[in-house]
Amino acid sequence: MTDAIIRKATVRLVDGRLRPMLKVQPTGIESGFSKRRTLRAEWVSTEHARLVLSGVASKN
């Protein structure tokens, strides 16, 4: 898993269904055993992404 910045959001037609897609730019912060070889931007499906907002704290 890696942290990334969302650069663009769109939908694509895949197998007759609209799929939400994100263009993400990895930040270089990893949480795995092997490091990424490159930090190039890539398109990923939203089912492979998790949104984490920085600087947001719950107010109890």
N, C-alpha and C positions, 0 to 999 in steps of 0.2 A: 504494500500500500504506500501511496505517496501523496503529499499535499500538492495542490495545484490551484491555479487561478483560472476562473472561467473567462474565456475571451469572447465566446460567441455561443448563442443558443439557437437551435433551429429544429425543424422536423424533416425527416426523409421518408420516402416511400420504399419500404422493404417488404418483399413478398406480399404486396397488396395492402399493407397496413402502414399507417403513419407512425413512425418511431421518433420520439424526442431525442435529440443528439446535442452534445456539448463539445465545443472545442476548448480544450484545457491546456494550460502551460504549466508543467511541473515546476515546483519551487526548489527542488533538491533536498527537501526534508523527507527522509525515508523511514519506514517502520518495517523493514524486512531484512532478510539475510543477504540479499544481493542488491547492489546499487544499480541504478539506471545507467545505461551506457550513454544516453543523450538526453538533453532537456528540451527537445523539440516539441512543439505543440502538436497534439493529436486529437482526433475525433473519437469520442467514446459515447456509448449509449447511457442514458440516465439511470438505467438499472445497475450500472457498474460504478455509480457515484454516490457519495454521501456528503450532504451540505453541513459544514461546520462554520459558524460565524465567529470571527475572532473579536475579542473585546466585549462579548456579551455575557453578562452574569445574571443569574436568576435572582430576583428580588423577593425574599421571604420575609 
